[in-house]
Amino acid sequence: MHPADELGQVRAEIARLTAREAQLKATLAMQRRDLSGARYKAEFKPVLRRVFLRDKLPSYIREAPDLWEARTSLQLRLHPMAVPVEEEDDDATVIELWQDDGPRVHRA
């Protein structure tokens, strides 16, 4: 595949994933209770940031400290969670997909 074509596909996938991320963030923000999945725990954390108040700033002033204020926003963070090891199941089926001579199926 030509690099230009692959780059186009990558950018399209990034756009799709970005939209999906926005949907998932909105879902988590609405429920705000059950934020733990099987592998990740979402956390909303207040984050303080400075916001420039342009409407108060005369054109000749750029860095006047009294024209800044601190605001708090929520930041969504994901934390990897330990996945519990399940006990062995006597009826388990193991499929090895990456063998040179094709998949192998083993029954316990």
Secondary structure, 3 states (H helix, E strand, C coil): CCHHHHHHHHHHHHHHHHHHHHHHHHHHHHHCCCCECCCEEEEEEEEEEEEECHHHCCCCCCCCHHHEEEEEEEEEEEEECCCCCCCCCCCCEEEECCCCCCCEEEEC
